[in-house]
Amino acid sequence: MMDQSVTEAVAKLRELEEKRAALYHAMGVVNYDALTAAPKDTAEGRGRTMGVLSGMEYKLTTGAETVAVLDVLTAHIAELDEQTAREVQLMKKANEQISRIPAEEYTAYSVLVNDAQSVWQRAKNENDFAAFEPYLEKIVAYNRTFAGYYNPDMKPYDALLNEYEEGMTMEVLDGFFENLRAVIVPLLRRVMAAPAIDDSFLHRSYPIEKQRVLSDMLMEVLGIDRSHCSIGETEHPFTDGFNNKDVRITTHYHEHELASSMYSVIHEGGHAIYELGCEDRFNYTAAAGGVSMGIHESQSRFFENIIGRSRAFIGFLFPKIRELFPEQLADVDAEMFYRAVNKAEPSLIRTESDELTYALHIMVRYEIEKRLIDGSLAVHDLPAAWNALYREYLGIDVPDDRSGCLQDSHWSGGAIGYFPSYALGSAYGAQMLHCMEAELPGLWEQVAAGNLAPVKEWLREHIHRYASLYAPGELFERACGKFDAAHFAAYLTDKYTALYGLKD
Ligand code: ZN
């Protein structure tokens, strides 16, 4: 039996968490509006609103009342149920991290990031890195400072990584990427030496109106309830989840790239399925929503690549796509489509790159971020460093910054240390498939029939329903045992050896 002071503290905690969730909801909607519906020259008012809201959130998370409640509950942590204990832990972590950042710096940073997003958008459109450079310099400087606030005992970049993937370090990632590169680079070389796959039909004219119909169809196949998840259109596709009943995804249509929006919708749909699959009990608490970027990316990339680019799924989907585009796809069959959407080739744009070369794009960003944060690379020299790494890892020349270092929105949003999560996500996903196949023998027959329910159910049961109850490493181990990136290497080797008819 908990004594009354603990019972009262739990009630107080829930009240504080709900207020904090409301502020996050409001900030999320303002941010979503900025990226979707807001007219171009409206950043100023939004910046002020974000400044006020984040100031309120700062006060709430660091206030004396919150500290007092957390102190009581931390002293009685063993008496709390698993979920409440985790909420206390997560609130305490947020409190400790945030209270080390002086309030003025925290507010100024929120305003900076808000401004930087519109500046980046313009800089990218106009291929003008110099316009974005002073903003990125400040963002890097803030992140370096914040890293010291988050965890003064860690190397600064490790502290940033830890924000996105609890427990991740450069030491782990250096090894992970090195091993992966040792498999991907020679495999890619053999793929490039094999006869090229013809994907030219994917670049015919696909009217955007009809691509929107394809998006609707994909949402239906993915089993995503449109009354709880909308699709918007933005420069760079993303997902926002406000709670498990209100998720927003976005896509971007290109008339001459059928696969682009199609796989954005499946990818973001994977994120949405995760958020929508969290149990109700976590809503409006500190343990709400997906637990980490790496686990989130494991879900989006599972649907995008492992399911969405499988022969089984394409076999089911292709006849429906051809019904939508009978003229464009008159001379194409499912096998040709399967091969085209899996074509591997070094390319410039991460989000449009194939499953095989994708991790190489991430390695470029990982190297750059490490150097920016440890100070060995100045922001001014970023484009040159970027271009050199693309040449070294992917063997290609970058013609301009628009298709080079300005292509991603992450840095303008202040997300440094996020990119490695994408590659980790792919590796987590490959191991989840390994476990899922063992437990669900008829898996691929179901996928071939367009029934994704068994896949979704497995993921919901092992991953989604727990929201942020367990740290990512623990969640993964409970579902799949010890993390071993060899599953991903084997998956890629098997898939591309068969696809390109490579001999051993
Ligand atoms: Zn994603």
Boltz pocket constraint, residues with backbone or C-beta under 6 A from the ligand:
constraints:
  - pocket:
      binder: B
      contacts: [[A, 267], [A, 271], [A, 296], [A, 297], [A, 300]]
      max_distance: 6.0
